[in-house]
Amino acid sequence: MSADQIQVTETEGGKLLSCPEYFDISVAAEFQKTLLALLEEKPGSVIFDVSNVEIFDTSIGQISCAFMQNAEKDGIQVEWKNPSEAVCQSAKLLGLSEIMRL
């Protein structure tokens, strides 16, 4: 995996998304496309591995929140694996901590 790509792997009953260090507008289109495909596929769960994320910007926050709302409607469980300090701080500053359940 390139350091600037999102990798999707199978887990028991769901999908694991390994997110890049720079999780920002440069990968937003790829991220949105990946999440739309997951909504169509309807896995039991989606886990975002954001443990190595150093930059998390507004575009990714907005896409994440929209996905979480749609996933919840479809019965897809969403969780954040080991969120980095950057992810937690950005979500807090953007007012998204509660929606993202961080």
BADREN-408551 format. One line per 8 residues: their letters; for each residue x, y, z of C-alpha. Coordinates in Angstrom, 3 decimals, padded with zeros to 6 digits. Layout:
A	X/Y/Z ~ ...
***
This chain:
MSADQIQV	000.000/000.000/000.000 ~ 001.227/003.451/-000.844 ~ 001.434/005.805/002.123 ~ -001.272/007.989/000.559 ~ -003.860/005.326/-000.252 ~ -006.745/003.730/001.575 ~ -006.484/-000.034/001.829 ~ -009.565/-002.213/002.334
TETEGGKL	-009.177/-005.716/003.745 ~ -011.650/-008.400/004.772 ~ -012.279/-009.054/008.443 ~ -014.573/-011.556/010.051 ~ -017.995/-010.159/009.194 ~ -016.795/-006.867/007.776 ~ -014.179/-004.601/006.288 ~ -011.102/-002.889/007.691
LSCPEYFD	-010.031/000.399/006.112 ~ -006.405/001.293/006.769 ~ -006.212/005.057/006.386 ~ -003.152/007.055/005.249 ~ -001.041/009.414/007.367 ~ -002.311/012.380/005.384 ~ -006.050/011.728/005.477 ~ -007.120/014.913/003.746
ISVAAEFQ	-008.605/016.403/000.586 ~ -005.960/014.630/-001.515 ~ -007.680/011.270/-000.812 ~ -011.251/012.537/-000.308 ~ -012.560/011.405/-003.717 ~ -011.030/007.933/-003.291 ~ -012.407/007.723/000.259 ~ -015.914/008.702/-000.816
KTLLALLE	-015.867/006.209/-003.703 ~ -014.714/003.449/-001.337 ~ -017.449/004.230/001.189 ~ -020.184/004.355/-001.453 ~ -019.095/000.900/-002.628 ~ -019.268/-000.344/000.970 ~ -022.801/001.008/001.355 ~ -023.802/-001.007/-001.707
EKPGSVIF	-022.004/-004.111/-000.444 ~ -023.476/-003.812/003.077 ~ -020.806/-005.574/005.164 ~ -021.728/-006.301/008.785 ~ -019.157/-003.831/010.044 ~ -016.638/-001.251/008.898 ~ -013.579/-000.469/010.988 ~ -011.468/002.609/010.241
DVSNVEIF	-007.846/002.088/011.301 ~ -006.748/005.674/011.886 ~ -003.908/004.900/014.257 ~ -001.242/006.374/011.941 ~ -003.178/009.428/010.755 ~ -001.279/012.684/011.251 ~ -003.590/014.997/009.299 ~ -007.392/014.677/009.288
DTSIGQIS	-009.214/017.514/007.575 ~ -012.745/018.819/007.210 ~ -013.467/017.000/003.935 ~ -012.698/013.624/005.493 ~ -014.743/014.501/008.580 ~ -017.771/015.398/006.472 ~ -017.510/012.268/004.319 ~ -017.072/010.114/007.440
CAFMQNAE	-020.150/011.564/009.142 ~ -022.325/011.136/006.055 ~ -021.156/007.530/005.742 ~ -021.799/006.816/009.413 ~ -025.365/008.114/009.186 ~ -026.096/006.039/006.064 ~ -024.358/002.961/007.455 ~ -026.406/003.169/010.644
KDGIQVEW	-029.623/003.248/008.590 ~ -028.425/000.111/006.766 ~ -027.465/-001.711/009.963 ~ -023.717/-001.505/009.322 ~ -021.687/-001.173/012.520 ~ -018.923/001.461/012.265 ~ -015.991/001.910/014.615 ~ -012.682/003.751/014.805
KNPSEAVC	-009.650/001.619/015.671 ~ -007.008/003.332/017.810 ~ -007.745/006.901/016.671 ~ -004.598/009.003/016.681 ~ -004.374/012.239/018.638 ~ -004.632/014.142/015.330 ~ -007.944/012.462/014.490 ~ -009.387/013.079/017.957
QSAKLLGL	-008.262/016.717/018.051 ~ -009.514/017.458/014.525 ~ -012.890/015.856/015.200 ~ -013.189/017.878/018.402 ~ -012.267/021.155/016.665 ~ -014.741/020.434/013.859 ~ -017.497/019.581/016.338 ~ -017.747/016.019/015.023
SEIMRL	-016.607/013.973/018.030 ~ -020.128/012.983/019.063 ~ -021.336/012.125/015.549 ~ -018.154/010.124/014.867 ~ -018.364/008.500/018.318 ~ -014.776/009.390/019.217
***
